[in-house]
Amino acid sequence: MTKNPLVINAGLSKRVFNRKNGVLALKAYDILKQNNFLSRKIIDNGISDARTNDLSRYLMISFSWAPQK
């Protein structure tokens, strides 16, 4: 279990079309894969460990467009 995970996200974007009204973007999340979704709770009569199955490192490609007159 990482006490202080170093979670790094990064992204690139590029404006497209003649009017520059479109944006193509690539984003990377948790590049070092350190966000392991583990937690520990210590209470009076015991210790509780929990692990969550969440998506950690992933890439996202997006496109947005703003129609103009």
N, C-alpha and C positions, 0 to 999 in steps of 0.2 A: 504494500500500500504506500503510495507516494503522499507524503504529508503536504507538500507544497508543489503541486504539479506546475510545470512551465508549459502553458498552453499557448501555442503560436498559431495565429491565423494570418493568411495573406491573400491578396487579391490583385488582379489586373483587369483593367477595362479599356475599351477602345470605342470611340465614337465612330459611327459609320453613316453612310449615305451623304449626298451632296449638302443637304441642309443640317447635317450632324444631329439629326433627330432620333437616331437609333444608338443603342449602347449594347455591346457584346461584352460580357464579363466572365471571368474564370476566378473562382474563389476556392481556397484550400483551408480546411479547418483542422485543428489539432495536428499539425504537421509532425510533431515528435511523438505522437500517440501516448501522451502521458496522462490524459484524463481518463482514469480507469474506473470511475464511478463506484468506488468502494467507500463505505462509511462505517464508523465504529462508534457505538454509544456505550458508555459505562454508567450503569445505574447502581443503586444500593445493593442489589442481590445478584448482579451478574454483568456480563458483557454481551452486547448484541452486535454482530457484524452483518452488514447488508451489502449485497452486490446487485447492481442493476445492469441489465443487458441493453445498453443504449449504443447508438452509432457513435463511434469515436472519430477516427480519421476519415475524412471524405472530401471529395471535390464536387463543386457545383458549377454548372455552366448556365448562364442566364442571358436572355435577350429582352430588352425593353425598347419600345418604340412609342414616340409621341407624335401622332398625326397633326400636321399643321396645315392651315389654309394657304 
